[in-house]
């Protein structure tokens, strides 16, 4: 991994490729992977990298710096970047990287895998569940796929799902044990 530090020694940018910023040159990181991450790629993707400092050649998280950055973003009206809590693809239960109670909102990015149709749904974390809906046309029929996840701690657990052929007369409702909706990402907003 390559990184550039700011004047205070905090990580300003990081990448797995060489980077440059103004007159600063990237340096090679040879320390350990920060706690809670399996790879440096994962750290770059999920962490607020600007809240890390290089100490004794290792990345060290600074909670006070993280809080300062969050306050700075809020006070300047800048959008606080979301935290990626899940990035993969699944049509089952989901384990997040952090507890949803640490966020004001979560957003689920999902779609119908067979048709590559995408959607997203954002809800406040005080809700107990989130409903995902995806409409797909197959063989001349309109299908509405639905999945409901309960929200608790670090888990999104499927409570029910179904596939509905709304063009049939009468409409045919199929209860399903496996969701036809694939979740790709879950984002947390502070």
N, C-alpha and C positions, 0 to 999 in steps of 0.2 A: 504494500500500500504506500502511496505517496501522500504527503500532507504539507500544508503551509500553515504556519503559526501567525497569529496577530502579534501586536507589540507587547501584549501582556502574557504571551506564551500559551494562549488558548488556540485550539484548532480552528482555523478560519475556513479551510476547505480540505477535502480528502477525496481520493480517487484511487482506483486500482491501476489507472494509467497516469503517465507523467502529466503534471499540471503546472501552470504558471499564472501569476496574478500580479499585475503591475510590474514592479522590479523584484518581486520575491520569487525564489526558485524552490520547487518542491524538494522535500527530503524523503529518504526511504525510512519507513517505520520498521524496526526490527524487534520491538518489544512484544509483550504478551497480548493476547486477545482480551479485551475488557470483560469483566464479570457479567454474566447474563447473556453473552453472545457466543455462538459457536465458531464464527469466522469473522474476519475483518470486513468482508463484503456485507455480511449481515449487520455489523455495527454501522457501516456507512449508510445502509438502507434504513435502519430503524432508530438510530440514536439521534438526539439533538447534539450533533458533533461539536457545536460551538460551546458546549458546556463541559468539554474535556480539555485537559491540560496534559502536556508531556512532562512527567516527573520521573527521574531516574530511568529514562528511556521507555517508560510505560504510560499508556493512556489512563488518566485518573479522572473520574467523574466528580464534578463540583456542583452539588445541589444548589448552593447559594447562587452560583453563576447561572444555572438553569432558571431559577426563580427570577433573577434579574432580567434575563432575556425575555421571559414570559411577560413581565411587567413592562419592559421596554416596548414590546410589540403591542401590548394592550394600550399603553399611553400614547403611542404614535399613530394609532388607528391602523397599523399594519395587520394584515391577516396572520394569525399565528399558524404556522404550518401544522397540518395534522400529523399525528403519530400513526405509523403503520402498525396495527395490532395483529394483523394476519395478512399474509401474502402467499397464496398458493392456489389450488383449485380443489374444491370439494363439494359434494352434494350431501354431506353428512354433518354431524356435530362439529363444532369449531372450538378449539382452545386458543385463547388470545395470549399475547405476550404480557398483558397487564390487566388489572382489574378495571372494569368499566366505570366503577364509582370514582375513578380518578379523572373522569372526563365529563364535560357537559353534554356532548352529543357523540353518537357513533354513526358512521355511515357505512353501509354495506354495498359493495359493488358486485354485481352478479349478472347472470344472463342464462339463456338457454343454450347449453353446450352444442346441441346438434345444429342450431341455426346461427350461432354467433351473434345473437341479439342481446345487447347490453342494457342494463338499468342500474340505478342506484337509489337507495332509500336512506334518509338521514332522520334520526329520531333523538329526542332528549333521553338521557340515560336513566331518568326516573321512571320511564315506561318499563313494564314487566316483559314486553314481547315486541317483536318487530315482524311485520308481514311483508313478504316479497311476492310480487306478481309479475309474470312475464307472459305476454300474448304471442302466439306463434301460429302461422298458417302452414298446415301440412296436408297434402293430398286434398286440397280444396276445402279443408275444415279449419275453422278457427279454434285453437286450443288455448285455454287460459291455465297456466301452471301456477300453483300457489304453494308457498312454504311459510310456515310460521315458526320462528325461533323464540324460545324464552331466553331472557337475558339475566344472567346471574354470575357475579364475580368475574372470572376469566373464561366463562363458558357461554356459548350460544348453542342451545340444545333444541333440536327439532321437536316441536310438540305436535305438529300435524302438517300434512302436505297432500296435495291432490292435483289431478289433471282433469280439466273439464272441457268436453267437446261441445261448444256452444252453438254449433251449426246443426246439430242433430235435433230432431223433433220427436219427443221432448229432448232437452239437453241431457247429455250423459255425463254423470259425475263419477269419477273414479277416485276412490280413496287410495292413497299410495303409502307405502312404507319407505320408499326411496324418493327423494326429491328429484324432479326434473329440472330444477334450478341449480346452477353451479355458482358457488360463491368464490370470487377471485381475491377480494381484498376487504378488510375491515379497517376503517380509519377512526381514530379518536381525536376529538377536538376539545381543547381545554378552555 
